[in-house]
Amino acid sequence: MNIFRLGGDLAHLLAIIILLLKIWTTRSCAGISGKSQILFALTFTARYLDLFTNFVSVYNSVMKVVYLAAAYATLYLMYVKFKATYDHNHDTFRLEFLILPAAGLALIINHEFSIIEVMWTFSIYLEAVAILPQLFMVSKTGEAESITSHYLFALGSYRALYIVNWVYRYYSEGFYDMIATLAGVVQTVLYCDFFYLYITKVLKGKKLQLPA
Amino acid sequence: CHRLLGHDEL
């Protein structure tokens, strides 16, 4: 463990907590893409199949459980409890366009052709594009509540910090994982225009407005 | 790359 990876995990945890708090306190999931949340739940489910078979540390196991619980709690809040506030009309990204290519690629490019490893690889590829429905929704509505933009900033920062972690691990212990690293770069690049808007607008107290 | 048995990252 290093501070970059710990920082990334905490940024990820912060993002998940911000989202749950936003939905719970405003009792609304307006502006949030349920489809992205489905992809995140799918990502954690496919990635943490080794929760009971591969014990790394208490921290690792606890965080996996927290991520899984939070992902499904968010789905429950969005599709059951506050279903009436879910914005179907703007959350129209076709999930099969993301799930099928990720699954296909995971079968072709992986570290080992075993169930657990292919599922891990699938989760890595899926996570890289899981935010697309959310970014698509923000571009369709043309704006995002500031709490939603804080959520996106924390979520984008998490994988950016993981990239720093991979560079650090390469130089400090010779560890590298090209699949996770390249997917992480793609994932972070997808946030770039959002990061620009967040830093130039939201941090100056303006609302996140996308150029129409 | 040397592969850890399983993955140690979240």
gemmi code that builds the backbone of each chain (N, CA, C; Angstrom):
import gemmi

chains = {
    "A": [
        ("MET", (0.854, -1.193, 0.000), (0.000, 0.000, 0.000), (0.894, 1.249, 0.000)),
        ("ASN", (0.457, 2.268, -0.743), (1.192, 3.542, -0.745), (0.177, 4.677, -0.667)),
        ("ILE", (0.663, 5.884, -0.414), (-0.282, 7.000, -0.161), (-1.117, 7.309, -1.399)),
        ("PHE", (-0.575, 7.021, -2.576), (-1.347, 7.322, -3.788), (-2.548, 6.394, -3.896)),
        ("ARG", (-2.296, 5.113, -3.605), (-3.393, 4.142, -3.695), (-4.382, 4.385, -2.550)),
        ("LEU", (-3.856, 4.681, -1.348), (-4.759, 4.970, -0.215), (-5.580, 6.222, -0.537)),
        ("GLY", (-4.923, 7.231, -1.085), (-5.642, 8.454, -1.478), (-6.696, 8.147, -2.524)),
        ("GLY", (-6.354, 7.282, -3.456), (-7.323, 6.905, -4.489), (-8.508, 6.192, -3.892)),
        ("ASP", (-8.246, 5.236, -3.014), (-9.355, 4.503, -2.373), (-10.242, 5.450, -1.559)),
        ("LEU", (-9.612, 6.395, -0.874), (-10.412, 7.330, -0.047), (-11.212, 8.278, -0.941)),
        ("ALA", (-10.636, 8.669, -2.078), (-11.384, 9.520, -3.016), (-12.586, 8.747, -3.561)),
        ("HIS", (-12.357, 7.470, -3.821), (-13.441, 6.620, -4.331), (-14.528, 6.482, -3.278)),
        ("LEU", (-14.109, 6.226, -2.054), (-15.071, 6.092, -0.933), (-15.823, 7.408, -0.755)),
        ("LEU", (-15.103, 8.521, -0.860), (-15.739, 9.849, -0.704), (-16.799, 10.041, -1.791)),
        ("ALA", (-16.454, 9.679, -3.008), (-17.410, 9.838, -4.113), (-18.681, 9.049, -3.829)),
        ("ILE", (-18.510, 7.809, -3.400), (-19.670, 6.942, -3.146), (-20.512, 7.521, -2.012)),
        ("ILE", (-19.851, 8.076, -0.993), (-20.584, 8.640, 0.150), (-21.308, 9.926, -0.283)),
        ("ILE", (-20.624, 10.755, -1.083), (-21.258, 11.991, -1.571), (-22.537, 11.645, -2.329)),
        ("LEU", (-22.443, 10.617, -3.180), (-23.611, 10.258, -3.989), (-24.756, 9.777, -3.099)),
        ("LEU", (-24.433, 8.882, -2.156), (-25.481, 8.357, -1.271), (-26.103, 9.502, -0.469)),
        ("LEU", (-25.271, 10.419, 0.019), (-25.779, 11.547, 0.813), (-26.650, 12.448, -0.046)),
        ("LYS", (-26.217, 12.686, -1.288), (-26.997, 13.567, -2.172), (-28.390, 12.985, -2.382)),
        ("ILE", (-28.443, 11.694, -2.681), (-29.748, 11.076, -2.946), (-30.580, 11.021, -1.666)),
        ("TRP", (-29.926, 10.675, -0.557), (-30.666, 10.500, 0.686), (-31.171, 11.842, 1.229)),
        ("THR", (-30.301, 12.859, 1.225), (-30.692, 14.146, 1.842), (-31.668, 14.923, 0.948)),
        ("THR", (-31.465, 14.847, -0.372), (-32.404, 15.583, -1.241), (-33.612, 14.700, -1.609)),
        ("ARG", (-33.531, 13.415, -1.177), (-34.587, 12.433, -1.504), (-34.889, 12.453, -3.001)),
        ("SER", (-33.808, 12.630, -3.758), (-33.995, 12.687, -5.210), (-32.719, 12.227, -5.909)),
        ("CYS", (-32.916, 11.552, -7.045), (-31.724, 11.154, -7.818), (-31.705, 11.884, -9.160)),
        ("ALA", (-32.284, 13.078, -9.153), (-32.281, 13.885, -10.388), (-30.847, 14.174, -10.811)),
        ("GLY", (-30.602, 14.007, -12.090), (-29.275, 14.334, -12.615), (-28.274, 13.205, -12.474)),
        ("ILE", (-28.694, 12.102, -11.810), (-27.782, 10.963, -11.644), (-28.158, 9.876, -12.633)),
        ("SER", (-27.142, 9.302, -13.269), (-27.409, 8.248, -14.244), (-27.495, 6.891, -13.550)),
        ("GLY", (-28.689, 6.330, -13.559), (-28.868, 4.999, -12.963), (-28.085, 3.962, -13.749)),
        ("LYS", (-27.907, 4.226, -15.039), (-27.190, 3.246, -15.874), (-25.722, 3.160, -15.464)),
        ("SER", (-25.123, 4.298, -15.159), (-23.735, 4.245, -14.675), (-23.658, 3.501, -13.360)),
        ("GLN", (-24.656, 3.690, -12.523), (-24.654, 3.005, -11.224), (-24.827, 1.499, -11.406)),
        ("ILE", (-25.572, 1.103, -12.408), (-25.697, -0.329, -12.728), (-24.337, -0.876, -13.162)),
        ("LEU", (-23.639, -0.111, -13.986), (-22.317, -0.548, -14.446), (-21.328, -0.635, -13.290)),
        ("PHE", (-21.417, 0.292, -12.339), (-20.505, 0.232, -11.182), (-20.809, -1.004, -10.333)),
        ("ALA", (-22.088, -1.282, -10.130), (-22.445, -2.474, -9.335), (-21.958, -3.736, -10.039)),
        ("LEU", (-22.106, -3.754, -11.363), (-21.638, -4.895, -12.163), (-20.115, -5.023, -12.061)),
        ("THR", (-19.447, -3.874, -12.103), (-17.974, -3.848, -12.016), (-17.499, -4.449, -10.698)),
        ("PHE", (-18.077, -4.001, -9.597), (-17.628, -4.493, -8.279), (-17.990, -5.967, -8.113)),
        ("THR", (-19.135, -6.357, -8.627), (-19.540, -7.764, -8.494), (-18.573, -8.672, -9.251)),
        ("ALA", (-18.225, -8.268, -10.461), (-17.308, -9.095, -11.272), (-15.898, -9.076, -10.697)),
        ("ARG", (-15.493, -7.965, -10.109), (-14.116, -7.829, -9.617), (-13.912, -8.497, -8.262)),
        ("TYR", (-14.936, -8.505, -7.430), (-14.745, -8.990, -6.057), (-15.289, -10.394, -5.847)),
        ("LEU", (-15.310, -11.165, -6.904), (-15.735, -12.574, -6.752), (-14.753, -13.317, -5.839)),
        ("ASP", (-13.536, -12.748, -5.718), (-12.510, -13.428, -4.900), (-12.581, -12.958, -3.447)),
        ("LEU", (-13.691, -12.292, -3.108), (-13.811, -11.730, -1.750), (-13.568, -12.795, -0.680)),
        ("PHE", (-14.071, -14.012, -0.933), (-13.934, -15.069, 0.093), (-12.804, -16.037, -0.220)),
        ("THR", (-12.192, -15.882, -1.404), (-11.159, -16.890, -1.741), (-9.751, -16.313, -1.694)),
        ("ASN", (-9.638, -14.991, -1.836), (-8.292, -14.412, -1.905), (-8.171, -13.311, -0.859)),
        ("PHE", (-7.821, -13.682, 0.375), (-7.710, -12.683, 1.454), (-6.397, -11.916, 1.325)),
        ("VAL", (-6.515, -10.600, 1.154), (-5.305, -9.766, 1.013), (-5.013, -9.081, 2.340)),
        ("SER", (-6.036, -8.415, 2.895), (-5.886, -7.748, 4.200), (-7.284, -7.399, 4.692)),
        ("VAL", (-7.374, -7.036, 5.947), (-8.675, -6.643, 6.511), (-9.178, -5.416, 5.766)),
        ("TYR", (-8.259, -4.485, 5.539), (-8.617, -3.249, 4.819), (-9.231, -3.603, 3.459)),
        ("ASN", (-8.553, -4.482, 2.727), (-8.972, -4.847, 1.374), (-10.366, -5.469, 1.399)),
        ("SER", (-10.565, -6.398, 2.341), (-11.871, -7.072, 2.415), (-12.973, -6.123, 2.861)),
        ("VAL", (-12.663, -5.279, 3.829), (-13.682, -4.336, 4.326), (-14.085, -3.376, 3.209)),
        ("MET", (-13.106, -2.850, 2.483), (-13.405, -1.894, 1.404), (-14.224, -2.557, 0.297)),
        ("LYS", (-13.925, -3.823, 0.008), (-14.699, -4.525, -1.034), (-16.168, -4.631, -0.611)),
        ("VAL", (-16.378, -4.965, 0.642), (-17.757, -5.096, 1.147), (-18.450, -3.734, 1.127)),
        ("VAL", (-17.722, -2.704, 1.523), (-18.303, -1.345, 1.545), (-18.683, -0.906, 0.129)),
        ("TYR", (-17.788, -1.128, -0.818), (-18.075, -0.737, -2.210), (-19.286, -1.505, -2.745)),
        ("LEU", (-19.335, -2.785, -2.486), (-20.459, -3.602, -2.986), (-21.765, -3.139, -2.344)),
        ("ALA", (-21.727, -2.963, -1.026), (-22.953, -2.562, -0.301), (-23.420, -1.191, -0.786)),
        ("ALA", (-22.490, -0.268, -0.938), (-22.860, 1.094, -1.349), (-23.410, 1.089, -2.772)),
        ("ALA", (-22.818, 0.276, -3.639), (-23.275, 0.233, -5.035), (-24.715, -0.268, -5.109)),
        ("TYR", (-24.999, -1.329, -4.346), (-26.364, -1.869, -4.402), (-27.348, -0.994, -3.624)),
        ("ALA", (-26.859, -0.327, -2.597), (-27.735, 0.609, -1.857), (-28.130, 1.761, -2.783)),
        ("THR", (-27.175, 2.212, -3.586), (-27.472, 3.307, -4.527), (-28.500, 2.844, -5.562)),
        ("LEU", (-28.338, 1.628, -6.041), (-29.326, 1.115, -7.013), (-30.702, 1.036, -6.362)),
        ("TYR", (-30.729, 0.586, -5.108), (-32.016, 0.484, -4.395), (-32.658, 1.875, -4.283)),
        ("LEU", (-31.859, 2.859, -3.869), (-32.403, 4.210, -3.700), (-32.915, 4.761, -5.027)),
        ("MET", (-32.184, 4.462, -6.096), (-32.538, 5.059, -7.398), (-33.717, 4.354, -8.063)),
        ("TYR", (-33.722, 3.018, -7.964), (-34.732, 2.279, -8.731), (-35.908, 1.802, -7.889)),
        ("VAL", (-35.819, 1.971, -6.593), (-36.940, 1.547, -5.750), (-37.443, 2.729, -4.923)),
        ("LYS", (-36.617, 3.161, -3.986), (-37.116, 4.141, -2.998), (-37.459, 5.489, -3.643)),
        ("PHE", (-36.567, 6.041, -4.409), (-36.813, 7.345, -5.033), (-36.985, 7.204, -6.540)),
        ("LYS", (-37.606, 6.112, -6.902), (-37.829, 5.782, -8.314), (-38.510, 6.927, -9.067)),
        ("ALA", (-39.424, 7.602, -8.377), (-40.205, 8.665, -9.042), (-39.319, 9.833, -9.477)),
        ("THR", (-38.143, 9.960, -8.843), (-37.284, 11.127, -9.182), (-36.218, 10.754, -10.203)),
        ("TYR", (-36.247, 9.487, -10.646), (-35.221, 9.048, -11.601), (-35.555, 9.601, -12.986)),
        ("ASP", (-34.553, 10.234, -13.602), (-34.769, 10.950, -14.863), (-34.545, 10.027, -16.064)),
        ("HIS", (-35.532, 9.173, -16.330), (-35.435, 8.210, -17.449), (-35.087, 8.891, -18.762)),
        ("ASN", (-35.735, 10.040, -19.000), (-35.654, 10.649, -20.333), (-34.242, 11.078, -20.708)),
        ("HIS", (-33.443, 11.398, -19.690), (-32.081, 11.853, -20.016), (-31.039, 10.771, -19.776)),
        ("ASP", (-31.478, 9.621, -19.258), (-30.525, 8.546, -18.980), (-30.734, 7.443, -20.008)),
        ("THR", (-30.294, 7.729, -21.226), (-30.690, 6.849, -22.339), (-29.516, 6.100, -22.961)),
        ("PHE", (-28.368, 6.128, -22.373), (-27.205, 5.459, -22.969), (-27.462, 3.956, -23.042)),
        ("ARG", (-27.153, 3.339, -24.183), (-27.404, 1.902, -24.350), (-26.296, 1.103, -23.646)),
        ("LEU", (-26.633, 0.427, -22.563), (-25.621, -0.300, -21.770), (-24.960, -1.416, -22.555)),
        ("GLU", (-25.709, -2.025, -23.479), (-25.110, -3.156, -24.210), (-23.911, -2.687, -25.039)),
        ("PHE", (-23.903, -1.392, -25.395), (-22.769, -0.873, -26.174), (-21.500, -0.798, -25.335)),
        ("LEU", (-21.649, -0.917, -24.038), (-20.462, -0.877, -23.157), (-20.158, -2.265, -22.605)),
        ("ILE", (-21.211, -2.982, -22.233), (-21.012, -4.284, -21.589), (-20.465, -5.319, -22.566)),
        ("LEU", (-21.050, -5.368, -23.748), (-20.627, -6.400, -24.710), (-19.174, -6.225, -25.164)),
        ("PRO", (-18.749, -5.024, -25.565), (-17.333, -4.868, -25.946), (-16.384, -5.177, -24.780)),
        ("ALA", (-16.761, -4.760, -23.568), (-15.886, -5.033, -22.411), (-15.767, -6.540, -22.202)),
        ("ALA", (-16.890, -7.238, -22.336), (-16.878, -8.699, -22.149), (-16.072, -9.370, -23.263)),
        ("GLY", (-16.294, -8.906, -24.495), (-15.563, -9.490, -25.628), (-14.071, -9.287, -25.484)),
        ("LEU", (-13.685, -8.060, -25.130), (-12.255, -7.749, -24.995), (-11.631, -8.550, -23.852)),
        ("ALA", (-12.430, -8.732, -22.770), (-11.904, -9.476, -21.606), (-11.617, -10.925, -21.968)),
        ("LEU", (-12.384, -11.443, -22.923), (-12.153, -12.834, -23.347), (-10.914, -12.946, -24.229)),
        ("ILE", (-10.556, -11.838, -24.863), (-9.429, -11.870, -25.801), (-8.130, -11.435, -25.117)),
        ("ILE", (-8.219, -10.287, -24.427), (-6.997, -9.753, -23.794), (-7.139, -9.872, -22.281)),
        ("ASN", (-6.431, -10.813, -21.708), (-6.442, -10.996, -20.244), (-5.111, -11.584, -19.813)),
        ("HIS", (-4.914, -11.627, -18.506), (-3.636, -12.160, -17.990), (-3.667, -13.689, -17.934)),
        ("GLU", (-4.890, -14.226, -17.799), (-5.010, -15.688, -17.649), (-6.443, -16.067, -18.003)),
        ("PHE", (-6.599, -17.115, -18.782), (-7.954, -17.464, -19.238), (-8.631, -18.348, -18.197)),
        ("SER", (-8.958, -17.747, -17.060), (-9.712, -18.475, -16.024), (-10.929, -17.618, -15.693)),
        ("ILE", (-11.928, -18.252, -15.143), (-13.182, -17.528, -14.849), (-12.907, -16.274, -14.036)),
        ("ILE", (-12.216, -16.464, -12.913), (-12.021, -15.348, -11.981), (-11.201, -14.226, -12.628)),
        ("GLU", (-10.227, -14.624, -13.454), (-9.358, -13.617, -14.064), (-10.066, -12.898, -15.221)),
        ("VAL", (-10.852, -13.632, -15.987), (-11.598, -12.998, -17.078), (-12.648, -12.048, -16.493)),
        ("MET", (-13.270, -12.454, -15.387), (-14.262, -11.573, -14.744), (-13.581, -10.324, -14.181)),
        ("TRP", (-12.371, -10.513, -13.634), (-11.632, -9.343, -13.139), (-11.322, -8.403, -14.293)),
        ("THR", (-10.871, -8.977, -15.415), (-10.506, -8.175, -16.588), (-11.736, -7.456, -17.142)),
        ("PHE", (-12.851, -8.186, -17.174), (-14.123, -7.573, -17.620), (-14.450, -6.364, -16.736)),
        ("SER", (-14.247, -6.525, -15.410), (-14.586, -5.429, -14.485), (-13.660, -4.230, -14.719)),
        ("ILE", (-12.416, -4.499, -15.086), (-11.472, -3.416, -15.344), (-11.885, -2.643, -16.598)),
        ("TYR", (-12.223, -3.370, -17.662), (-12.630, -2.702, -18.911), (-13.961, -1.979, -18.717)),
        ("LEU", (-14.876, -2.611, -17.958), (-16.199, -1.994, -17.774), (-16.094, -0.726, -16.942)),
        ("GLU", (-15.254, -0.773, -15.900), (-15.132, 0.416, -15.048), (-14.600, 1.594, -15.850)),
        ("ALA", (-13.737, 1.299, -16.828), (-13.123, 2.386, -17.605), (-14.184, 3.213, -18.330)),
        ("VAL", (-15.272, 2.564, -18.721), (-16.310, 3.273, -19.503), (-17.611, 3.446, -18.727)),
        ("ALA", (-17.634, 3.030, -17.476), (-18.888, 3.030, -16.695), (-19.440, 4.435, -16.491)),
        ("ILE", (-18.581, 5.449, -16.534), (-19.043, 6.819, -16.273), (-19.666, 7.443, -17.526)),
        ("LEU", (-19.526, 6.800, -18.666), (-20.030, 7.416, -19.914), (-21.528, 7.757, -19.854)),
        ("PRO", (-22.399, 6.859, -19.391), (-23.809, 7.253, -19.309), (-24.019, 8.503, -18.448)),
        ("GLN", (-23.265, 8.643, -17.395), (-23.395, 9.814, -16.517), (-22.919, 11.082, -17.243)),
        ("LEU", (-21.782, 11.003, -17.887), (-21.257, 12.174, -18.611), (-22.184, 12.510, -19.774)),
        ("PHE", (-22.742, 11.474, -20.393), (-23.689, 11.667, -21.501), (-24.932, 12.388, -20.986)),
        ("MET", (-25.373, 11.985, -19.796), (-26.583, 12.589, -19.199), (-26.323, 14.051, -18.851)),
        ("VAL", (-25.159, 14.332, -18.311), (-24.814, 15.722, -17.966), (-24.764, 16.555, -19.244)),
        ("SER", (-24.230, 15.974, -20.311), (-24.156, 16.751, -21.572), (-25.559, 16.953, -22.144)),
        ("LYS", (-26.438, 15.976, -21.924), (-27.820, 16.127, -22.453), (-28.589, 17.166, -21.650)),
        ("THR", (-28.428, 17.122, -20.327), (-29.178, 18.116, -19.522), (-28.451, 19.467, -19.571)),
        ("GLY", (-27.172, 19.438, -19.957), (-26.434, 20.694, -20.134), (-25.907, 21.257, -18.834)),
        ("GLU", (-26.281, 20.629, -17.713), (-25.756, 21.140, -16.445), (-25.771, 20.030, -15.404)),
        ("ALA", (-25.118, 20.306, -14.251), (-25.153, 19.328, -13.151), (-25.186, 20.110, -11.844)),
        ("GLU", (-25.899, 19.574, -10.856), (-25.888, 20.199, -9.526), (-24.444, 20.169, -9.021)),
        ("SER", (-24.128, 21.117, -8.162), (-22.732, 21.184, -7.699), (-22.365, 19.917, -6.931)),
        ("ILE", (-23.311, 19.356, -6.170), (-22.998, 18.128, -5.418), (-22.661, 16.995, -6.383)),
        ("THR", (-23.350, 16.966, -7.519), (-23.064, 15.922, -8.519), (-21.678, 16.131, -9.113)),
        ("SER", (-21.297, 17.394, -9.295), (-19.971, 17.639, -9.882), (-18.874, 17.320, -8.868)),
        ("HIS", (-19.158, 17.495, -7.566), (-18.170, 17.084, -6.555), (-18.019, 15.563, -6.583)),
        ("TYR", (-19.138, 14.897, -6.747), (-19.123, 13.423, -6.837), (-18.244, 12.992, -8.009)),
        ("LEU", (-18.465, 13.608, -9.165), (-17.703, 13.254, -10.364), (-16.227, 13.590, -10.213)),
        ("PHE", (-15.924, 14.686, -9.557), (-14.515, 15.068, -9.366), (-13.808, 14.039, -8.490)),
        ("ALA", (-14.472, 13.617, -7.408), (-13.865, 12.611, -6.513), (-13.706, 11.281, -7.241)),
        ("LEU", (-14.720, 10.939, -8.037), (-14.684, 9.656, -8.747), (-13.584, 9.659, -9.809)),
        ("GLY", (-13.421, 10.794, -10.492), (-12.377, 10.882, -11.513), (-10.993, 10.894, -10.887)),
        ("SER", (-10.884, 11.528, -9.713), (-9.580, 11.625, -9.030), (-9.091, 10.262, -8.565)),
        ("TYR", (-10.028, 9.395, -8.190), (-9.654, 8.081, -7.650), (-8.782, 7.303, -8.616)),
        ("ARG", (-9.196, 7.209, -9.863), (-8.399, 6.410, -10.814), (-7.158, 7.192, -11.258)),
        ("ALA", (-7.228, 8.510, -11.242), (-6.033, 9.313, -11.561), (-4.961, 9.035, -10.510)),
        ("LEU", (-5.368, 8.951, -9.245), (-4.414, 8.643, -8.164), (-3.893, 7.215, -8.295)),
        ("TYR", (-4.750, 6.312, -8.812), (-4.286, 4.930, -9.013), (-3.197, 4.894, -10.067)),
        ("ILE", (-3.272, 5.761, -11.064), (-2.223, 5.797, -12.101), (-0.901, 6.178, -11.449)),
        ("VAL", (-0.945, 7.177, -10.563), (0.275, 7.576, -9.845), (0.778, 6.395, -9.009)),
        ("ASN", (-0.176, 5.678, -8.375), (0.184, 4.484, -7.604), (0.905, 3.453, -8.467)),
        ("TRP", (0.429, 3.228, -9.714), (1.068, 2.233, -10.586), (2.468, 2.662, -11.007)),
        ("VAL", (2.628, 3.984, -11.220), (3.973, 4.475, -11.558), (4.895, 4.255, -10.361)),
        ("TYR", (4.394, 4.615, -9.180), (5.167, 4.462, -7.941), (5.531, 2.992, -7.718)),
        ("ARG", (4.573, 2.087, -7.916), (4.821, 0.658, -7.666), (5.813, 0.099, -8.694)),
        ("TYR", (5.767, 0.658, -9.901), (6.699, 0.161, -10.915), (8.137, 0.480, -10.499)),
        ("TYR", (8.355, 1.719, -10.037), (9.707, 2.125, -9.661), (10.109, 1.616, -8.290)),
        ("SER", (9.150, 1.343, -7.439), (9.558, 0.929, -6.085), (9.592, -0.585, -5.936)),
        ("GLU", (8.721, -1.301, -6.667), (8.758, -2.765, -6.492), (8.709, -3.511, -7.818)),
        ("GLY", (8.851, -2.770, -8.925), (8.890, -3.439, -10.227), (7.573, -4.057, -10.622)),
        ("PHE", (6.505, -3.711, -9.881), (5.167, -4.238, -10.201), (4.520, -3.410, -11.301)),
        ("TYR", (3.914, -4.079, -12.283), (3.065, -3.314, -13.199), (1.985, -4.228, -13.735)),
        ("ASP", (0.873, -3.617, -14.106), (-0.248, -4.388, -14.663), (-0.778, -3.573, -15.838)),
        ("MET", (-0.366, -3.951, -17.026), (-0.687, -3.153, -18.215), (-2.193, -3.038, -18.443)),
        ("ILE", (-2.922, -4.096, -18.150), (-4.377, -4.056, -18.401), (-5.028, -3.012, -17.500)),
        ("ALA", (-4.716, -3.080, -16.205), (-5.322, -2.124, -15.260), (-4.842, -0.707, -15.569)),
        ("THR", (-3.550, -0.587, -15.912), (-2.988, 0.745, -16.148), (-3.580, 1.402, -17.391)),
        ("LEU", (-3.617, 0.665, -18.488), (-4.154, 1.267, -19.730), (-5.634, 1.588, -19.575)),
        ("ALA", (-6.381, 0.681, -18.958), (-7.816, 0.954, -18.737), (-7.979, 2.148, -17.806)),
        ("GLY", (-7.095, 2.257, -16.823), (-7.151, 3.383, -15.886), (-6.864, 4.695, -16.576)),
        ("VAL", (-5.968, 4.660, -17.559), (-5.658, 5.887, -18.316), (-6.872, 6.299, -19.144)),
        ("VAL", (-7.481, 5.320, -19.802), (-8.701, 5.612, -20.590), (-9.767, 6.196, -19.673)),
        ("GLN", (-9.959, 5.546, -18.525), (-11.002, 5.989, -17.588), (-10.768, 7.430, -17.162)),
        ("THR", (-9.517, 7.761, -16.863), (-9.202, 9.113, -16.376), (-9.313, 10.142, -17.496)),
        ("VAL", (-8.907, 9.759, -18.688), (-8.982, 10.683, -19.837), (-10.430, 11.091, -20.102)),
        ("LEU", (-11.356, 10.145, -19.866), (-12.775, 10.452, -20.107), (-13.256, 11.601, -19.215)),
        ("TYR", (-12.573, 11.817, -18.086), (-13.007, 12.878, -17.161), (-12.376, 14.225, -17.492)),
        ("CYS", (-11.409, 14.229, -18.440), (-10.599, 15.441, -18.625), (-11.431, 16.692, -18.867)),
        ("ASP", (-12.391, 16.614, -19.794), (-13.153, 17.859, -20.073), (-13.984, 18.223, -18.844)),
        ("PHE", (-14.422, 17.193, -18.114), (-15.183, 17.512, -16.892), (-14.265, 18.174, -15.864)),
        ("PHE", (-13.041, 17.640, -15.718), (-12.088, 18.221, -14.759), (-11.865, 19.704, -15.103)),
        ("TYR", (-11.751, 19.971, -16.411), (-11.501, 21.360, -16.842), (-12.672, 22.250, -16.408)),
        ("LEU", (-13.883, 21.780, -16.702), (-15.073, 22.568, -16.338), (-15.178, 22.715, -14.829)),
        ("TYR", (-14.857, 21.629, -14.109), (-14.980, 21.665, -12.650), (-14.035, 22.717, -12.069)),
        ("ILE", (-12.803, 22.707, -12.549), (-11.800, 23.609, -11.985), (-12.054, 25.052, -12.415)),
        ("THR", (-12.481, 25.239, -13.664), (-12.671, 26.625, -14.126), (-14.023, 27.190, -13.689)),
        ("LYS", (-15.006, 26.318, -13.395), (-16.326, 26.876, -13.067), (-16.750, 26.571, -11.640)),
        ("VAL", (-16.885, 25.278, -11.341), (-17.484, 24.902, -10.059), (-16.665, 25.464, -8.895)),
        ("LEU", (-15.327, 25.432, -9.037), (-14.503, 25.917, -7.914), (-14.618, 27.414, -7.764)),
        ("LYS", (-15.184, 28.078, -8.826), (-15.371, 29.534, -8.689), (-16.816, 29.823, -8.285)),
        ("GLY", (-17.488, 28.772, -7.841), (-18.844, 28.992, -7.330), (-19.896, 29.038, -8.409)),
        ("LYS", (-19.456, 28.845, -9.656), (-20.485, 28.849, -10.705), (-21.100, 27.453, -10.825)),
        ("LYS", (-22.236, 27.398, -11.485), (-22.869, 26.101, -11.730), (-22.138, 25.432, -12.886)),
        ("LEU", (-22.124, 24.117, -12.887), (-21.476, 23.400, -13.987), (-22.407, 23.461, -15.195)),
        ("GLN", (-22.104, 24.356, -16.116), (-22.922, 24.463, -17.336), (-22.062, 23.993, -18.500)),
        ("LEU", (-22.562, 23.040, -19.252), (-21.812, 22.611, -20.431), (-22.193, 23.531, -21.588)),
        ("PRO", (-21.202, 23.894, -22.400), (-21.541, 24.721, -23.555), (-22.595, 23.980, -24.396)),
        ("ALA", (-23.680, 24.627, -24.655), (-24.811, 23.942, -25.332), (-24.397, 23.520, -26.745)),
    ],
    "B": [
        ("CYS", (5.305, -9.158, -16.576), (5.062, -8.657, -15.210), (4.828, -9.859, -14.332)),
        ("HIS", (5.349, -9.809, -13.082), (5.099, -10.948, -12.186), (3.670, -10.812, -11.663)),
        ("ARG", (2.913, -11.900, -11.792), (1.509, -11.816, -11.420), (1.348, -12.289, -9.970)),
        ("LEU", (0.678, -11.446, -9.198), (0.340, -11.898, -7.841), (-0.754, -12.941, -7.980)),
        ("LEU", (-0.746, -13.909, -7.055), (-1.889, -14.842, -7.091), (-3.104, -13.995, -6.738)),
        ("GLY", (-3.958, -13.716, -7.709), (-5.071, -12.810, -7.409), (-4.553, -11.384, -7.409)),
        ("HIS", (-5.423, -10.477, -7.165), (-5.069, -9.063, -7.227), (-5.104, -8.457, -5.838)),
        ("ASP", (-4.115, -7.591, -5.581), (-4.082, -7.018, -4.226), (-4.647, -5.600, -4.212)),
        ("GLU", (-5.100, -5.124, -5.387), (-5.657, -3.763, -5.418), (-7.188, -3.827, -5.540)),
        ("LEU", (-7.824, -2.740, -5.082), (-9.299, -2.739, -5.102), (-9.789, -2.549, -6.535)),
    ],
}
model = gemmi.Model(1)
for chain_id, residues in chains.items():
    chain = gemmi.Chain(chain_id)
    for i, (resn, *xyz) in enumerate(residues, 1):
        res = gemmi.Residue()
        res.name, res.seqid = resn, gemmi.SeqId(i, " ")
        for name, pos in zip(("N", "CA", "C"), xyz):
            atom = gemmi.Atom()
            atom.name, atom.element = name, gemmi.Element(name[0])
            atom.pos, atom.b_iso = gemmi.Position(*pos), 0.0
            res.add_atom(atom)
        chain.add_residue(res)
    model.add_chain(chain)
structure = gemmi.Structure()
structure.add_model(model)
structure.setup_entities()
